[in-house]
């Protein structure tokens, strides 16, 4: 997670997101950086718009909360099972970035 935070900090500061900069941020935070993880993260972000990724992450994280907060009309047990599957697939999609670390 700290690798993602380092990238977000660099982005917010207007600095170039490259391996050396991510490693420097992690070192300044007292985190022992793993160069393989940094390389994987940089490769995964190559050509990506950080602002779009942040917006997509917000939507994915907010979707299960919004679904739980929405009042449910009287439904049969079958649609409830389908809704649960959708939440699981959203969680699986969000977990994809976790596999980098």
C-alpha positions as CSV (number, residue, x, y, z in Angstrom):
1,X,0.0,0.0,0.0
2,X,2.9,2.3,0.8
3,X,4.0,2.0,-2.9
4,X,0.6,3.4,-4.1
5,X,0.8,6.2,-1.5
6,X,4.3,7.1,-2.8
7,X,3.0,7.3,-6.3
8,X,0.0,9.4,-5.2
9,X,2.3,11.8,-3.3
10,X,4.6,12.2,-6.3
11,X,1.7,12.9,-8.5
12,X,0.2,15.5,-6.1
13,X,3.6,17.2,-5.9
14,X,3.9,17.3,-9.7
15,X,7.0,15.1,-9.7
16,X,7.8,12.5,-12.3
17,X,6.7,9.0,-11.4
18,X,9.7,6.9,-11.9
19,X,11.5,4.1,-10.0
20,X,14.1,6.4,-8.4
21,X,11.5,8.9,-7.1
22,X,9.2,6.2,-5.6
23,X,12.2,4.6,-3.9
24,X,13.3,8.0,-2.5
25,X,9.8,8.7,-1.1
26,X,9.7,5.2,0.5
27,X,13.2,5.7,2.0
28,X,12.2,9.1,3.4
29,X,9.2,7.4,5.0
30,X,11.4,4.8,6.6
31,X,10.2,1.9,4.4
32,X,12.6,-0.6,2.9
33,X,11.8,-0.5,-0.8
34,X,11.6,-3.6,-2.8
35,X,12.9,-2.7,-6.3
36,X,10.9,-5.6,-7.9
37,X,7.6,-4.2,-6.5
38,X,8.5,-0.7,-7.6
39,X,9.3,-1.9,-11.2
40,X,6.0,-3.8,-11.3
41,X,4.1,-0.8,-10.2
42,X,5.8,1.6,-12.6
43,X,5.2,-0.9,-15.4
44,X,1.5,-1.2,-14.5
45,X,1.1,2.6,-14.4
46,X,2.9,3.1,-17.7
47,X,0.7,5.2,-20.0
48,X,-2.0,5.6,-17.4
49,X,-3.6,8.8,-16.2
50,X,-3.2,8.9,-12.4
51,X,-6.3,11.2,-12.0
52,X,-8.4,8.7,-13.9
53,X,-7.1,5.8,-11.8
54,X,-7.9,7.7,-8.6
55,X,-11.4,8.4,-9.8
56,X,-12.0,4.8,-10.8
57,X,-10.7,3.6,-7.4
58,X,-13.1,5.9,-5.7
59,X,-16.0,4.6,-7.7
60,X,-15.1,0.9,-7.1
61,X,-14.7,1.5,-3.3
62,X,-18.0,3.5,-3.1
63,X,-20.1,1.0,-5.1
64,X,-20.5,-1.6,-2.3
65,X,-21.3,1.1,0.2
66,X,-23.9,2.7,-2.0
67,X,-25.5,-0.7,-2.7
68,X,-25.7,-1.5,1.0
69,X,-27.2,1.9,1.8
70,X,-29.9,1.8,-0.9
71,X,-33.3,0.7,0.4
72,X,-34.2,-2.7,-0.9
73,X,-37.7,-3.4,-2.1
74,X,-39.3,-6.7,-1.4
75,X,-37.2,-9.1,-3.5
76,X,-37.0,-12.8,-3.7
77,X,-33.9,-14.6,-2.4
78,X,-32.6,-15.1,-6.0
79,X,-31.9,-11.5,-6.9
80,X,-30.2,-11.0,-3.5
81,X,-27.7,-13.8,-4.4
82,X,-27.0,-12.1,-7.7
83,X,-26.3,-8.8,-6.0
84,X,-23.9,-10.5,-3.7
85,X,-22.0,-11.8,-6.7
86,X,-21.7,-8.3,-8.1
87,X,-20.2,-7.0,-4.9
88,X,-17.7,-9.9,-4.9
89,X,-16.7,-9.1,-8.5
90,X,-16.1,-5.4,-7.6
91,X,-14.0,-6.5,-4.7
92,X,-12.0,-8.9,-7.0
93,X,-11.5,-6.1,-9.4
94,X,-10.1,-3.8,-6.7
95,X,-7.9,-6.6,-5.3
96,X,-6.0,-6.7,-8.7
97,X,-3.7,-3.9,-7.6
98,X,-3.0,-5.7,-4.3
99,X,-1.4,-8.5,-6.3
100,X,1.4,-6.1,-7.2
101,X,2.5,-6.0,-3.6
